[in-house]
Amino acid sequence: MNQRRPINESLLALFALGVLLFNPPLLLLFSVDATLFGFPALYIYIFASWALLVVLVSRIVNRRGRSPGMRTRVGRARDG
């Protein structure tokens, strides 16, 4: 039997990851004078962490929010 964690538990784990990623002691590690493509390391870290969280939330919600028989209306032409 395939046991899946409920969506609430997965989203709660992502919230905890977000709290950890944006915790001030961890942010201080990237508060250095180093740059990448002219951007400070802290800005790149914050943007990459945010983007990672958005992608993970999107994957969890899209994968677990649909039932196997559910159809989407994307791409259908409207009548009338």
HELIX and SHEET records of a PDB file:
HELIX    1   1 ILE A    7  LEU A   21  1                                  15    
HELIX    2   2 PRO A   24  LEU A   29  1                                   6    
HELIX    3   3 ALA A   41  ARG A   64  1                                  24    
SHEET    1   A 2 THR A  35  LEU A  36  0                                        
SHEET    2   A 2 PHE A  39  PRO A  40 -1                                        
END                                                                             
